Amino acid sequence: MLLNYKQYRHYNLIDNILLVVQEELKEYLKYKKQSDMASLDWFENQYGHQLPMRDILKLWWTVPSIRAGNYTEWSLLMPNMSKAAYDLPGIVNFSLNCISPGGMIPVHSDYTYDMREDLSNIKKAFAIIVAVDIPAGSLDECGFELNGNKIYLKTGDIIAFDGKFPHGSWNYTSQWRYTLNMDIEESYWNV
C-alpha cells in the first residue's frame, strides 16, 4: 500500500515543488474564493453522480491544475505550481486539495474516479501526497486513511501509495488543511 516516494525516479522534483507551492499559496490565499476551485458541474462532468458531491463540496475544494496530463482552466490561478507540476515526468493528475474546518474527503479509490482509464488513458499510476499546511498536532483532529489504517501527516511530509486502495482524509480543526495530490504513471517508478 504505502510506497517510498523516492521510488519515483524523479523524486527530487517533488522536494522542490513544495517550496514553489508554499510561496505561491500565500498569494493565492489572499484572494481565494470558492469559484476559483473546481465546481460541482466539473466534478459531475468528470465523475458522474458517484459521490455525494453536493455535500462534499461545501467542505472540500480542489484546484485541479493538471488532468489526464493536460493543463486545466485552474492552472492559471497558481501558474508556478502548475508549471512545476507539468514538468514532472509521468504526471497524470495534479491538484491542490483544500479541506475546510470540519471537512473531509470521503474514502474512495482513485481507479473509480481520477484514474478511470476513460478519463486518463492510463492503466496504472501511483499517488504522491505532499502535506503543504496541516493545522493539527493529532491524528484525531486531522489525518489520512489508507486501506483502513489511519496516518498522521505533518506539514512537509510526503507519502506515496497505490491509489487503488481506499483512502480519504479529514480536518476537524478550526483552520484549513492543504495538500498536493499527484498521480504519476507506473512506468516512472522503481517499484
N, C-alpha and C positions, 0 to 999 in steps of 0.2 A: 504494500500500500504506500507507505511513505518512502520517498527516494531521497538521496542526497542531491540537492540541486546542482552540485558540482559535477554530477554525471552528465549534465548538459554541456556539450563540448565548448560552448562559448559563455560559460557561467560568469566570466569576468565582466561581461557586458551587463549582467544583472546587477552586480555590485555597483557599477557606475550609474545605472538608471535610477537607483534610489536617490542619489544626490541630485540628479536633474529634476526628479519629481518633487522632492521636498522643497526646492527653491521655487518651482513654478506653481506648486499647490498653494503657497502663501498668497500669490497674486490672484489665482483663480478663486480662492475662498472669499476674497474681498467683495466679489460681485456675483458669486454663485447663486442661482435660483433654480427651482425645480425644472423650469423649461429648458435649462442648459443640460439636462440629462435625458437619457433615453425615455421616451414617453410610453404610456400604456399601449398606444397604437403600434409603436415599433416592436414592443415585446410580442404583442398578439400576432403581428405580421410574421415575426420570426418563428414563434413557438406555438402559435395557436392558443387554445384555452386550456392548456395542460396544467398550468399552475394557477392558484388563486391570485392573479396579478393585481387585481384592483385593491386587494387588502395589502399585498406586499409592497406595492409602490408608494404607499403612504409612509413607509418606514425604511425603504432601501432604494437608493438611487444609484445609477451607474453611468459612467461616461465611457461608452464603448468606442474607443478610437480606432481599433482595427477589428474587422470581422472578415473571416474567410480570406485572410491575407491582404485585405484592401483597407485603405482609409475609409472612415465613415464621416458623416457630416459633423460629428462631435470632435474630430481630430483637430480642428482649428481652435477649439477652446483652450487646449493645452498643447500648442504646436511643438515645443521642445520635447515633451514627454512622448508625443505621438511619433515624432521623427526617430527618437532613440528606440522606441518600441518597433517601429517599422524596419529598422536596421538589424533587429535580432534575427540571425539565421534560423529559418524554420518557423517563424512566428505564424500562427494561425489566427488567434484571437488575443486581444489585449484590452483591458479596461481598468479604470479606477472605480472601485466599489466604495460606496459611502453608506454606512448604516447609521441611521439616526438614533438618538437616545430612545431606548426601548424597542429598537428594531431588530430584525433578523433576516437572514437569507435562509429559506427553508431547506431541509435536507433534500438533495437532488443528485442526479448523475449527469455528468457533462455529456454523455453519449445519448441522453434523452433530449438534451437542449442544445448547448453550444456546439457540441461536436457531432451533431447529426450529419451523416455523410451528404445528405441532400443540401445542407447549408454550407458545409466547409470543403467538400470534396476530399476530405482526409479520413482515412480509416482509423488512425490511432494517433493520439498526441498525449503528452504528459503536461500536467499543470504545475505552475510555479505561483506561489503567493508570496508577496513582499509586504510585510507589515509596515506601512508608512507612518501611521499615527494610531496607536492603541491606547485608549484612555483609561485603562483599568489595571490594577495590580493583582487581580484574582480571576481564576477561571470561571467562577460563578457569575461574575459581572460581565465578562467579555471573553469569548473564546471561539474555538473552531472545532468542529466534529468531523471525524473521518472514519467511516465504517463502524460507527458506534463508539469510537474512542474519542474522548474529549482532550483537546490540546490547547495549552495556553501559549499565545503568541505575544511577545512584547515588541515594542517599536524597534524596527531594524531586523527582526527575524525574517528568515527566508526559508520556506519549506517547498518541497516538491512532492507530487503524488500522482497516482494513476486516477484520472478523473472518472473512470468507470465506477469507482467505489462511491457509495453515497456520502455526501459531505454537505455541510452547512455552517452557519456561524450566527452569533448573537451579540447584542450590545445592550446590556441593561444598566448602563451608566447614564449620566446627565450630559455627556459630550458625544460628538460624532466619532465614528471609527472609520479609518481609511486604509484600504489595502489595494495593492495592484494584483490583478489576476491575469495570467497569461497562459495560453496553450501553445506548446511547441511540438512540432511534428516529431514522431518517434525516431526517425532516422537521424536526428541530430543529437541523440543521447547515446551514452555508453552504458546501457542497461542490459 
